[in-house]
């Protein structure tokens, strides 16, 4: 949790709010790949990339 607090302070102090959408999209794609790794949906997801 200290990493998240430190990261939030970095973004707030340096006014890097534009990084939030990039981080959220990366987390969503990462979670999607991890959750569907062994399922029947995996071939369709990998064709997106």
mmCIF entry with sequence, helices, sheets and N, C-alpha, C, O atoms, coordinates in Angstrom:
data_MODEL
# 
_entry.id   MODEL 
# 
_entity.id                         1 
_entity.type                       polymer 
_entity.pdbx_number_of_molecules   1 
# 
_entity_poly.entity_id                      1 
_entity_poly.type                           'polypeptide(L)' 
_entity_poly.nstd_linkage                   no 
_entity_poly.nstd_monomer                   no 
_entity_poly.pdbx_seq_one_letter_code       
;(UNK)(UNK)(UNK)(UNK)(UNK)(UNK)(UNK)(UNK)(UNK)(UNK)(UNK)(UNK)(UNK)(UNK)(UNK)(UNK)
(UNK)(UNK)(UNK)(UNK)(UNK)(UNK)(UNK)(UNK)(UNK)(UNK)(UNK)(UNK)(UNK)(UNK)(UNK)(UNK)
(UNK)(UNK)(UNK)(UNK)(UNK)(UNK)(UNK)(UNK)(UNK)(UNK)(UNK)(UNK)(UNK)(UNK)(UNK)(UNK)
(UNK)
;
_entity_poly.pdbx_seq_one_letter_code_can   XXXXXXXXXXXXXXXXXXXXXXXXXXXXXXXXXXXXXXXXXXXXXXXXX 
_entity_poly.pdbx_strand_id                 A 
# 
loop_
_entity_poly_seq.entity_id 
_entity_poly_seq.num 
_entity_poly_seq.mon_id 
_entity_poly_seq.hetero 
1 1  UNK n 
1 2  UNK n 
1 3  UNK n 
1 4  UNK n 
1 5  UNK n 
1 6  UNK n 
1 7  UNK n 
1 8  UNK n 
1 9  UNK n 
1 10 UNK n 
1 11 UNK n 
1 12 UNK n 
1 13 UNK n 
1 14 UNK n 
1 15 UNK n 
1 16 UNK n 
1 17 UNK n 
1 18 UNK n 
1 19 UNK n 
1 20 UNK n 
1 21 UNK n 
1 22 UNK n 
1 23 UNK n 
1 24 UNK n 
1 25 UNK n 
1 26 UNK n 
1 27 UNK n 
1 28 UNK n 
1 29 UNK n 
1 30 UNK n 
1 31 UNK n 
1 32 UNK n 
1 33 UNK n 
1 34 UNK n 
1 35 UNK n 
1 36 UNK n 
1 37 UNK n 
1 38 UNK n 
1 39 UNK n 
1 40 UNK n 
1 41 UNK n 
1 42 UNK n 
1 43 UNK n 
1 44 UNK n 
1 45 UNK n 
1 46 UNK n 
1 47 UNK n 
1 48 UNK n 
1 49 UNK n 
# 
_struct_asym.id          A 
_struct_asym.entity_id   1 
# 
loop_
_struct_conf.conf_type_id 
_struct_conf.id 
_struct_conf.pdbx_PDB_helix_id 
_struct_conf.beg_label_comp_id 
_struct_conf.beg_label_asym_id 
_struct_conf.beg_label_seq_id 
_struct_conf.pdbx_beg_PDB_ins_code 
_struct_conf.end_label_comp_id 
_struct_conf.end_label_asym_id 
_struct_conf.end_label_seq_id 
_struct_conf.pdbx_end_PDB_ins_code 
_struct_conf.beg_auth_comp_id 
_struct_conf.beg_auth_asym_id 
_struct_conf.beg_auth_seq_id 
_struct_conf.end_auth_comp_id 
_struct_conf.end_auth_asym_id 
_struct_conf.end_auth_seq_id 
_struct_conf.pdbx_PDB_helix_class 
_struct_conf.details 
_struct_conf.pdbx_PDB_helix_length 
HELX_P HELX_P1 AA1 UNK A 2  ? UNK A 14 ? UNK A 2  UNK A 14 1 ? 13 
HELX_P HELX_P2 AA2 UNK A 19 ? UNK A 35 ? UNK A 19 UNK A 35 1 ? 17 
HELX_P HELX_P3 AA3 UNK A 42 ? UNK A 48 ? UNK A 42 UNK A 48 1 ? 7  
# 
_struct_conf_type.id          HELX_P 
_struct_conf_type.criteria    ? 
_struct_conf_type.reference   ? 
# 
loop_
_atom_site.group_PDB 
_atom_site.id 
_atom_site.type_symbol 
_atom_site.label_atom_id 
_atom_site.label_alt_id 
_atom_site.label_comp_id 
_atom_site.label_asym_id 
_atom_site.label_entity_id 
_atom_site.label_seq_id 
_atom_site.pdbx_PDB_ins_code 
_atom_site.Cartn_x 
_atom_site.Cartn_y 
_atom_site.Cartn_z 
_atom_site.occupancy 
_atom_site.B_iso_or_equiv 
_atom_site.pdbx_formal_charge 
_atom_site.auth_seq_id 
_atom_site.auth_comp_id 
_atom_site.auth_asym_id 
_atom_site.auth_atom_id 
_atom_site.pdbx_PDB_model_num 
ATOM 1   N N  . UNK A 1 1  ? 0.811   -1.201  0.000   1.00 0.00 ? 1  UNK A N  1 
ATOM 2   C CA . UNK A 1 1  ? 0.000   0.000   0.000   1.00 0.00 ? 1  UNK A CA 1 
ATOM 3   C C  . UNK A 1 1  ? 0.850   1.259   0.000   1.00 0.00 ? 1  UNK A C  1 
ATOM 4   O O  . UNK A 1 1  ? 0.416   2.301   -0.490  1.00 0.00 ? 1  UNK A O  1 
ATOM 5   N N  . UNK A 1 2  ? 2.051   1.172   0.542   1.00 0.00 ? 2  UNK A N  1 
ATOM 6   C CA . UNK A 1 2  ? 2.905   2.364   0.565   1.00 0.00 ? 2  UNK A CA 1 
ATOM 7   C C  . UNK A 1 2  ? 3.314   2.758   -0.854  1.00 0.00 ? 2  UNK A C  1 
ATOM 8   O O  . UNK A 1 2  ? 3.521   3.938   -1.139  1.00 0.00 ? 2  UNK A O  1 
ATOM 9   N N  . UNK A 1 3  ? 3.429   1.767   -1.741  1.00 0.00 ? 3  UNK A N  1 
ATOM 10  C CA . UNK A 1 3  ? 3.760   2.078   -3.127  1.00 0.00 ? 3  UNK A CA 1 
ATOM 11  C C  . UNK A 1 3  ? 2.654   2.906   -3.771  1.00 0.00 ? 3  UNK A C  1 
ATOM 12  O O  . UNK A 1 3  ? 2.923   3.876   -4.479  1.00 0.00 ? 3  UNK A O  1 
ATOM 13  N N  . UNK A 1 4  ? 1.411   2.514   -3.518  1.00 0.00 ? 4  UNK A N  1 
ATOM 14  C CA . UNK A 1 4  ? 0.289   3.259   -4.092  1.00 0.00 ? 4  UNK A CA 1 
ATOM 15  C C  . UNK A 1 4  ? 0.219   4.676   -3.540  1.00 0.00 ? 4  UNK A C  1 
ATOM 16  O O  . UNK A 1 4  ? -0.070  5.620   -4.275  1.00 0.00 ? 4  UNK A O  1 
ATOM 17  N N  . UNK A 1 5  ? 0.483   4.823   -2.255  1.00 0.00 ? 5  UNK A N  1 
ATOM 18  C CA . UNK A 1 5  ? 0.473   6.150   -1.650  1.00 0.00 ? 5  UNK A CA 1 
ATOM 19  C C  . UNK A 1 5  ? 1.582   7.021   -2.234  1.00 0.00 ? 5  UNK A C  1 
ATOM 20  O O  . UNK A 1 5  ? 1.370   8.192   -2.549  1.00 0.00 ? 5  UNK A O  1 
ATOM 21  N N  . UNK A 1 6  ? 2.750   6.438   -2.370  1.00 0.00 ? 6  UNK A N  1 
ATOM 22  C CA . UNK A 1 6  ? 3.878   7.161   -2.947  1.00 0.00 ? 6  UNK A CA 1 
ATOM 23  C C  . UNK A 1 6  ? 3.615   7.547   -4.408  1.00 0.00 ? 6  UNK A C  1 
ATOM 24  O O  . UNK A 1 6  ? 3.939   8.650   -4.847  1.00 0.00 ? 6  UNK A O  1 
ATOM 25  N N  . UNK A 1 7  ? 3.025   6.614   -5.138  1.00 0.00 ? 7  UNK A N  1 
ATOM 26  C CA . UNK A 1 7  ? 2.713   6.865   -6.543  1.00 0.00 ? 7  UNK A CA 1 
ATOM 27  C C  . UNK A 1 7  ? 1.677   7.975   -6.674  1.00 0.00 ? 7  UNK A C  1 
ATOM 28  O O  . UNK A 1 7  ? 1.796   8.837   -7.545  1.00 0.00 ? 7  UNK A O  1 
ATOM 29  N N  . UNK A 1 8  ? 0.661   7.960   -5.812  1.00 0.00 ? 8  UNK A N  1 
ATOM 30  C CA . UNK A 1 8  ? -0.358  9.007   -5.836  1.00 0.00 ? 8  UNK A CA 1 
ATOM 31  C C  . UNK A 1 8  ? 0.264   10.369  -5.539  1.00 0.00 ? 8  UNK A C  1 
ATOM 32  O O  . UNK A 1 8  ? -0.071  11.358  -6.192  1.00 0.00 ? 8  UNK A O  1 
ATOM 33  N N  . UNK A 1 9  ? 1.163   10.428  -4.565  1.00 0.00 ? 9  UNK A N  1 
ATOM 34  C CA . UNK A 1 9  ? 1.832   11.695  -4.247  1.00 0.00 ? 9  UNK A CA 1 
ATOM 35  C C  . UNK A 1 9  ? 2.687   12.179  -5.415  1.00 0.00 ? 9  UNK A C  1 
ATOM 36  O O  . UNK A 1 9  ? 2.736   13.376  -5.699  1.00 0.00 ? 9  UNK A O  1 
ATOM 37  N N  . UNK A 1 10 ? 3.354   11.254  -6.086  1.00 0.00 ? 10 UNK A N  1 
ATOM 38  C CA . UNK A 1 10 ? 4.153   11.620  -7.256  1.00 0.00 ? 10 UNK A CA 1 
ATOM 39  C C  . UNK A 1 10 ? 3.273   12.235  -8.334  1.00 0.00 ? 10 UNK A C  1 
ATOM 40  O O  . UNK A 1 10 ? 3.608   13.281  -8.889  1.00 0.00 ? 10 UNK A O  1 
ATOM 41  N N  . UNK A 1 11 ? 2.130   11.580  -8.637  1.00 0.00 ? 11 UNK A N  1 
ATOM 42  C CA . UNK A 1 11 ? 1.231   12.097  -9.666  1.00 0.00 ? 11 UNK A CA 1 
ATOM 43  C C  . UNK A 1 11 ? 0.647   13.451  -9.280  1.00 0.00 ? 11 UNK A C  1 
ATOM 44  O O  . UNK A 1 11 ? 0.515   14.343  -10.118 1.00 0.00 ? 11 UNK A O  1 
ATOM 45  N N  . UNK A 1 12 ? 0.299   13.595  -8.010  1.00 0.00 ? 12 UNK A N  1 
ATOM 46  C CA . UNK A 1 12 ? -0.317  14.834  -7.556  1.00 0.00 ? 12 UNK A CA 1 
ATOM 47  C C  . UNK A 1 12 ? 0.670   15.992  -7.579  1.00 0.00 ? 12 UNK A C  1 
ATOM 48  O O  . UNK A 1 12 ? 0.332   17.088  -8.028  1.00 0.00 ? 12 UNK A O  1 
ATOM 49  N N  . UNK A 1 13 ? 1.883   15.757  -7.101  1.00 0.00 ? 13 UNK A N  1 
ATOM 50  C CA . UNK A 1 13 ? 2.878   16.838  -7.017  1.00 0.00 ? 13 UNK A CA 1 
ATOM 51  C C  . UNK A 1 13 ? 3.353   17.251  -8.401  1.00 0.00 ? 13 UNK A C  1 
ATOM 52  O O  . UNK A 1 13 ? 3.507   18.441  -8.677  1.00 0.00 ? 13 UNK A O  1 
ATOM 53  N N  . UNK A 1 14 ? 3.585   16.277  -9.269  1.00 0.00 ? 14 UNK A N  1 
ATOM 54  C CA . UNK A 1 14 ? 4.131   16.583  -10.589 1.00 0.00 ? 14 UNK A CA 1 
ATOM 55  C C  . UNK A 1 14 ? 3.062   16.817  -11.651 1.00 0.00 ? 14 UNK A C  1 
ATOM 56  O O  . UNK A 1 14 ? 3.392   17.027  -12.818 1.00 0.00 ? 14 UNK A O  1 
ATOM 57  N N  . UNK A 1 15 ? 1.791   16.783  -11.265 1.00 0.00 ? 15 UNK A N  1 
ATOM 58  C CA . UNK A 1 15 ? 0.656   17.039  -12.159 1.00 0.00 ? 15 UNK A CA 1 
ATOM 59  C C  . UNK A 1 15 ? 0.650   16.097  -13.363 1.00 0.00 ? 15 UNK A C  1 
ATOM 60  O O  . UNK A 1 15 ? 0.475   16.528  -14.502 1.00 0.00 ? 15 UNK A O  1 
ATOM 61  N N  . UNK A 1 16 ? 0.840   14.822  -13.095 1.00 0.00 ? 16 UNK A N  1 
ATOM 62  C CA . UNK A 1 16 ? 0.869   13.813  -14.154 1.00 0.00 ? 16 UNK A CA 1 
ATOM 63  C C  . UNK A 1 16 ? -0.451  13.035  -14.202 1.00 0.00 ? 16 UNK A C  1 
ATOM 64  O O  . UNK A 1 16 ? -0.448  11.807  -14.281 1.00 0.00 ? 16 UNK A O  1 
ATOM 65  N N  . UNK A 1 17 ? -1.561  13.744  -14.154 1.00 0.00 ? 17 UNK A N  1 
ATOM 66  C CA . UNK A 1 17 ? -2.868  13.087  -14.121 1.00 0.00 ? 17 UNK A CA 1 
ATOM 67  C C  . UNK A 1 17 ? -3.183  12.346  -15.418 1.00 0.00 ? 17 UNK A C  1 
ATOM 68  O O  . UNK A 1 17 ? -4.052  11.474  -15.419 1.00 0.00 ? 17 UNK A O  1 
ATOM 69  N N  . UNK A 1 18 ? -2.527  12.657  -16.488 1.00 0.00 ? 18 UNK A N  1 
ATOM 70  C CA . UNK A 1 18 ? -2.782  11.997  -17.768 1.00 0.00 ? 18 UNK A CA 1 
ATOM 71  C C  . UNK A 1 18 ? -2.306  10.541  -17.752 1.00 0.00 ? 18 UNK A C  1 
ATOM 72  O O  . UNK A 1 18 ? -2.642  9.778   -18.658 1.00 0.00 ? 18 UNK A O  1 
ATOM 73  N N  . UNK A 1 19 ? -1.524  10.142  -16.733 1.00 0.00 ? 19 UNK A N  1 
ATOM 74  C CA . UNK A 1 19 ? -1.068  8.756   -16.639 1.00 0.00 ? 19 UNK A CA 1 
ATOM 75  C C  . UNK A 1 19 ? -2.154  7.806   -16.144 1.00 0.00 ? 19 UNK A C  1 
ATOM 76  O O  . UNK A 1 19 ? -2.064  6.599   -16.365 1.00 0.00 ? 19 UNK A O  1 
ATOM 77  N N  . UNK A 1 20 ? -3.184  8.339   -15.472 1.00 0.00 ? 20 UNK A N  1 
ATOM 78  C CA . UNK A 1 20 ? -4.228  7.475   -14.926 1.00 0.00 ? 20 UNK A CA 1 
ATOM 79  C C  . UNK A 1 20 ? -4.931  6.629   -15.979 1.00 0.00 ? 20 UNK A C  1 
ATOM 80  O O  . UNK A 1 20 ? -5.057  5.422   -15.771 1.00 0.00 ? 20 UNK A O  1 
ATOM 81  N N  . UNK A 1 21 ? -5.399  7.184   -17.102 1.00 0.00 ? 21 UNK A N  1 
ATOM 82  C CA . UNK A 1 21 ? -6.066  6.331   -18.099 1.00 0.00 ? 21 UNK A CA 1 
ATOM 83  C C  . UNK A 1 21 ? -5.147  5.250   -18.667 1.00 0.00 ? 21 UNK A C  1 
ATOM 84  O O  . UNK A 1 21 ? -5.603  4.140   -18.941 1.00 0.00 ? 21 UNK A O  1 
ATOM 85  N N  . UNK A 1 22 ? -3.889  5.550   -18.844 1.00 0.00 ? 22 UNK A N  1 
ATOM 86  C CA . UNK A 1 22 ? -2.942  4.567   -19.376 1.00 0.00 ? 22 UNK A CA 1 
ATOM 87  C C  . UNK A 1 22 ? -2.771  3.419   -18.386 1.00 0.00 ? 22 UNK A C  1 
ATOM 88  O O  . UNK A 1 22 ? -2.780  2.251   -18.776 1.00 0.00 ? 22 UNK A O  1 
ATOM 89  N N  . UNK A 1 23 ? -2.616  3.750   -17.110 1.00 0.00 ? 23 UNK A N  1 
ATOM 90  C CA . UNK A 1 23 ? -2.429  2.728   -16.088 1.00 0.00 ? 23 UNK A CA 1 
ATOM 91  C C  . UNK A 1 23 ? -3.677  1.868   -15.949 1.00 0.00 ? 23 UNK A C  1 
ATOM 92  O O  . UNK A 1 23 ? -3.574  0.650   -15.808 1.00 0.00 ? 23 UNK A O  1 
ATOM 93  N N  . UNK A 1 24 ? -4.850  2.484   -15.988 1.00 0.00 ? 24 UNK A N  1 
ATOM 94  C CA . UNK A 1 24 ? -6.099  1.730   -15.862 1.00 0.00 ? 24 UNK A CA 1 
ATOM 95  C C  . UNK A 1 24 ? -6.275  0.771   -17.030 1.00 0.00 ? 24 UNK A C  1 
ATOM 96  O O  . UNK A 1 24 ? -6.675  -0.376  -16.828 1.00 0.00 ? 24 UNK A O  1 
ATOM 97  N N  . UNK A 1 25 ? -5.985  1.217   -18.241 1.00 0.00 ? 25 UNK A N  1 
ATOM 98  C CA . UNK A 1 25 ? -6.116  0.344   -19.415 1.00 0.00 ? 25 UNK A CA 1 
ATOM 99  C C  . UNK A 1 25 ? -5.117  -0.807  -19.339 1.00 0.00 ? 25 UNK A C  1 
ATOM 100 O O  . UNK A 1 25 ? -5.467  -1.944  -19.655 1.00 0.00 ? 25 UNK A O  1 
ATOM 101 N N  . UNK A 1 26 ? -3.892  -0.536  -18.929 1.00 0.00 ? 26 UNK A N  1 
ATOM 102 C CA . UNK A 1 26 ? -2.906  -1.611  -18.789 1.00 0.00 ? 26 UNK A CA 1 
ATOM 103 C C  . UNK A 1 26 ? -3.338  -2.637  -17.748 1.00 0.00 ? 26 UNK A C  1 
ATOM 104 O O  . UNK A 1 26 ? -3.176  -3.839  -17.957 1.00 0.00 ? 26 UNK A O  1 
ATOM 105 N N  . UNK A 1 27 ? -3.883  -2.173  -16.636 1.00 0.00 ? 27 UNK A N  1 
ATOM 106 C CA . UNK A 1 27 ? -4.365  -3.093  -15.608 1.00 0.00 ? 27 UNK A CA 1 
ATOM 107 C C  . UNK A 1 27 ? -5.540  -3.923  -16.104 1.00 0.00 ? 27 UNK A C  1 
ATOM 108 O O  . UNK A 1 27 ? -5.624  -5.116  -15.813 1.00 0.00 ? 27 UNK A O  1 
ATOM 109 N N  . UNK A 1 28 ? -6.445  -3.301  -16.851 1.00 0.00 ? 28 UNK A N  1 
ATOM 110 C CA . UNK A 1 28 ? -7.591  -4.040  -17.386 1.00 0.00 ? 28 UNK A CA 1 
ATOM 111 C C  . UNK A 1 28 ? -7.153  -5.109  -18.380 1.00 0.00 ? 28 UNK A C  1 
ATOM 112 O O  . UNK A 1 28 ? -7.625  -6.244  -18.318 1.00 0.00 ? 28 UNK A O  1 
ATOM 113 N N  . UNK A 1 29 ? -6.254  -4.754  -19.295 1.00 0.00 ? 29 UNK A N  1 
ATOM 114 C CA . UNK A 1 29 ? -5.763  -5.744  -20.261 1.00 0.00 ? 29 UNK A CA 1 
ATOM 115 C C  . UNK A 1 29 ? -4.997  -6.862  -19.564 1.00 0.00 ? 29 UNK A C  1 
ATOM 116 O O  . UNK A 1 29 ? -5.147  -8.030  -19.922 1.00 0.00 ? 29 UNK A O  1 
ATOM 117 N N  . UNK A 1 30 ? -4.184  -6.520  -18.582 1.00 0.00 ? 30 UNK A N  1 
ATOM 118 C CA . UNK A 1 30 ? -3.447  -7.538  -17.842 1.00 0.00 ? 30 UNK A CA 1 
ATOM 119 C C  . UNK A 1 30 ? -4.377  -8.481  -17.107 1.00 0.00 ? 30 UNK A C  1 
ATOM 120 O O  . UNK A 1 30 ? -4.180  -9.696  -17.130 1.00 0.00 ? 30 UNK A O  1 
ATOM 121 N N  . UNK A 1 31 ? -5.390  -7.929  -16.452 1.00 0.00 ? 31 UNK A N  1 
ATOM 122 C CA . UNK A 1 31 ? -6.367  -8.766  -15.761 1.00 0.00 ? 31 UNK A CA 1 
ATOM 123 C C  . UNK A 1 31 ? -7.158  -9.635  -16.722 1.00 0.00 ? 31 UNK A C  1 
ATOM 124 O O  . UNK A 1 31 ? -7.452  -10.791 -16.420 1.00 0.00 ? 31 UNK A O  1 
ATOM 125 N N  . UNK A 1 32 ? -7.500  -9.086  -17.869 1.00 0.00 ? 32 UNK A N  1 
ATOM 126 C CA . UNK A 1 32 ? -8.239  -9.851  -18.881 1.00 0.00 ? 32 UNK A CA 1 
ATOM 127 C C  . UNK A 1 32 ? -7.422  -11.034 -19.372 1.00 0.00 ? 32 UNK A C  1 
ATOM 128 O O  . UNK A 1 32 ? -7.949  -12.135 -19.526 1.00 0.00 ? 32 UNK A O  1 
ATOM 129 N N  . UNK A 1 33 ? -6.158  -10.815 -19.614 1.00 0.00 ? 33 UNK A N  1 
ATOM 130 C CA . UNK A 1 33 ? -5.295  -11.903 -20.098 1.00 0.00 ? 33 UNK A CA 1 
ATOM 131 C C  . UNK A 1 33 ? -5.097  -12.953 -19.017 1.00 0.00 ? 33 UNK A C  1 
ATOM 132 O O  . UNK A 1 33 ? -5.118  -14.148 -19.312 1.00 0.00 ? 33 UNK A O  1 
ATOM 133 N N  . UNK A 1 34 ? -4.905  -12.532 -17.772 1.00 0.00 ? 34 UNK A N  1 
ATOM 134 C CA . UNK A 1 34 ? -4.694  -13.490 -16.685 1.00 0.00 ? 34 UNK A CA 1 
ATOM 135 C C  . UNK A 1 34 ? -5.960  -14.307 -16.429 1.00 0.00 ? 34 UNK A C  1 
ATOM 136 O O  . UNK A 1 34 ? -5.881  -15.521 -16.242 1.00 0.00 ? 34 UNK A O  1 
ATOM 137 N N  . UNK A 1 35 ? -7.106  -13.666 -16.418 1.00 0.00 ? 35 UNK A N  1 
ATOM 138 C CA . UNK A 1 35 ? -8.347  -14.361 -16.100 1.00 0.00 ? 35 UNK A CA 1 
ATOM 139 C C  . UNK A 1 35 ? -8.808  -15.306 -17.208 1.00 0.00 ? 35 UNK A C  1 
ATOM 140 O O  . UNK A 1 35 ? -9.470  -16.305 -16.927 1.00 0.00 ? 35 UNK A O  1 
ATOM 141 N N  . UNK A 1 36 ? -8.472  -15.009 -18.452 1.00 0.00 ? 36 UNK A N  1 
ATOM 142 C CA . UNK A 1 36 ? -8.938  -15.846 -19.564 1.00 0.00 ? 36 UNK A CA 1 
ATOM 143 C C  . UNK A 1 36 ? -7.838  -16.733 -20.126 1.00 0.00 ? 36 UNK A C  1 
ATOM 144 O O  . UNK A 1 36 ? -7.981  -17.277 -21.220 1.00 0.00 ? 36 UNK A O  1 
ATOM 145 N N  . UNK A 1 37 ? -6.770  -16.880 -19.410 1.00 0.00 ? 37 UNK A N  1 
ATOM 146 C CA . UNK A 1 37 ? -5.622  -17.628 -19.919 1.00 0.00 ? 37 UNK A CA 1 
ATOM 147 C C  . UNK A 1 37 ? -5.972  -19.084 -20.222 1.00 0.00 ? 37 UNK A C  1 
ATOM 148 O O  . UNK A 1 37 ? -5.505  -19.621 -21.226 1.00 0.00 ? 37 UNK A O  1 
ATOM 149 N N  . UNK A 1 38 ? -6.765  -19.726 -19.400 1.00 0.00 ? 38 UNK A N  1 
ATOM 150 C CA . UNK A 1 38 ? -7.058  -21.133 -19.612 1.00 0.00 ? 38 UNK A CA 1 
ATOM 151 C C  . UNK A 1 38 ? -8.449  -21.387 -20.154 1.00 0.00 ? 38 UNK A C  1 
ATOM 152 O O  . UNK A 1 38 ? -8.910  -22.529 -20.134 1.00 0.00 ? 38 UNK A O  1 
ATOM 153 N N  . UNK A 1 39 ? -9.126  -20.375 -20.631 1.00 0.00 ? 39 UNK A N  1 
ATOM 154 C CA . UNK A 1 39 ? -10.500 -20.573 -21.065 1.00 0.00 ? 39 UNK A CA 1 
ATOM 155 C C  . UNK A 1 39 ? -10.597 -20.653 -22.589 1.00 0.00 ? 39 UNK A C  1 
ATOM 156 O O  . UNK A 1 39 ? -9.605  -20.519 -23.304 1.00 0.00 ? 39 UNK A O  1 
ATOM 157 N N  . UNK A 1 40 ? -11.798 -20.872 -23.050 1.00 0.00 ? 40 UNK A N  1 
ATOM 158 C CA . UNK A 1 40 ? -12.054 -20.969 -24.488 1.00 0.00 ? 40 UNK A CA 1 
ATOM 159 C C  . UNK A 1 40 ? -12.047 -19.602 -25.163 1.00 0.00 ? 40 UNK A C  1 
ATOM 160 O O  . UNK A 1 40 ? -12.030 -19.514 -26.391 1.00 0.00 ? 40 UNK A O  1 
ATOM 161 N N  . UNK A 1 41 ? -12.061 -18.535 -24.363 1.00 0.00 ? 41 UNK A N  1 
ATOM 162 C CA . UNK A 1 41 ? -12.078 -17.181 -24.911 1.00 0.00 ? 41 UNK A CA 1 
ATOM 163 C C  . UNK A 1 41 ? -10.674 -16.721 -25.290 1.00 0.00 ? 41 UNK A C  1 
ATOM 164 O O  . UNK A 1 41 ? -10.523 -15.775 -26.062 1.00 0.00 ? 41 UNK A O  1 
ATOM 165 N N  . UNK A 1 42 ? -9.667  -17.366 -24.767 1.00 0.00 ? 42 UNK A N  1 
ATOM 166 C CA . UNK A 1 42 ? -8.277  -16.939 -24.956 1.00 0.00 ? 42 UNK A CA 1 
ATOM 167 C C  . UNK A 1 42 ? -7.882  -16.761 -26.425 1.00 0.00 ? 42 UNK A C  1 
ATOM 168 O O  . UNK A 1 42 ? -7.253  -15.749 -26.733 1.00 0.00 ? 42 UNK A O  1 
ATOM 169 N N  . UNK A 1 43 ? -8.204  -17.670 -27.352 1.00 0.00 ? 43 UNK A N  1 
ATOM 170 C CA . UNK A 1 43 ? -7.798  -17.449 -28.738 1.00 0.00 ? 43 UNK A CA 1 
ATOM 171 C C  . UNK A 1 43 ? -8.368  -16.175 -29.349 1.00 0.00 ? 43 UNK A C  1 
ATOM 172 O O  . UNK A 1 43 ? -7.727  -15.540 -30.186 1.00 0.00 ? 43 UNK A O  1 
ATOM 173 N N  . UNK A 1 44 ? -9.574  -15.806 -28.929 1.00 0.00 ? 44 UNK A N  1 
ATOM 174 C CA . UNK A 1 44 ? -10.186 -14.596 -29.481 1.00 0.00 ? 44 UNK A CA 1 
ATOM 175 C C  . UNK A 1 44 ? -9.531  -13.352 -28.921 1.00 0.00 ? 44 UNK A C  1 
ATOM 176 O O  . UNK A 1 44 ? -9.411  -12.348 -29.622 1.00 0.00 ? 44 UNK A O  1 
ATOM 177 N N  . UNK A 1 45 ? -9.102  -13.400 -27.665 1.00 0.00 ? 45 UNK A N  1 
ATOM 178 C CA . UNK A 1 45 ? -8.454  -12.237 -27.070 1.00 0.00 ? 45 UNK A CA 1 
ATOM 179 C C  . UNK A 1 45 ? -7.075  -12.025 -27.674 1.00 0.00 ? 45 UNK A C  1 
ATOM 180 O O  . UNK A 1 45 ? -6.673  -10.888 -27.919 1.00 0.00 ? 45 UNK A O  1 
ATOM 181 N N  . UNK A 1 46 ? -6.350  -13.101 -27.914 1.00 0.00 ? 46 UNK A N  1 
ATOM 182 C CA . UNK A 1 46 ? -5.000  -12.966 -28.459 1.00 0.00 ? 46 UNK A CA 1 
ATOM 183 C C  . UNK A 1 46 ? -5.018  -12.478 -29.905 1.00 0.00 ? 46 UNK A C  1 
ATOM 184 O O  . UNK A 1 46 ? -4.014  -11.946 -30.379 1.00 0.00 ? 46 UNK A O  1 
ATOM 185 N N  . UNK A 1 47 ? -6.121  -12.643 -30.612 1.00 0.00 ? 47 UNK A N  1 
ATOM 186 C CA . UNK A 1 47 ? -6.188  -12.120 -31.976 1.00 0.00 ? 47 UNK A CA 1 
ATOM 187 C C  . UNK A 1 47 ? -6.331  -10.605 -31.984 1.00 0.00 ? 47 UNK A C  1 
ATOM 188 O O  . UNK A 1 47 ? -6.034  -9.957  -32.988 1.00 0.00 ? 47 UNK A O  1 
ATOM 189 N N  . UNK A 1 48 ? -6.784  -10.038 -30.872 1.00 0.00 ? 48 UNK A N  1 
ATOM 190 C CA . UNK A 1 48 ? -6.893  -8.571  -30.777 1.00 0.00 ? 48 UNK A CA 1 
ATOM 191 C C  . UNK A 1 48 ? -5.509  -7.942  -30.845 1.00 0.00 ? 48 UNK A C  1 
ATOM 192 O O  . UNK A 1 48 ? -5.334  -6.866  -31.416 1.00 0.00 ? 48 UNK A O  1 
ATOM 193 N N  . UNK A 1 49 ? -4.527  -8.621  -30.260 1.00 0.00 ? 49 UNK A N  1 
ATOM 194 C CA . UNK A 1 49 ? -3.179  -8.072  -30.206 1.00 0.00 ? 49 UNK A CA 1 
ATOM 195 C C  . UNK A 1 49 ? -2.365  -8.629  -31.331 1.00 0.00 ? 49 UNK A C  1 
ATOM 196 O O  . UNK A 1 49 ? -1.189  -8.291  -31.469 1.00 0.00 ? 49 UNK A O  1 
# 
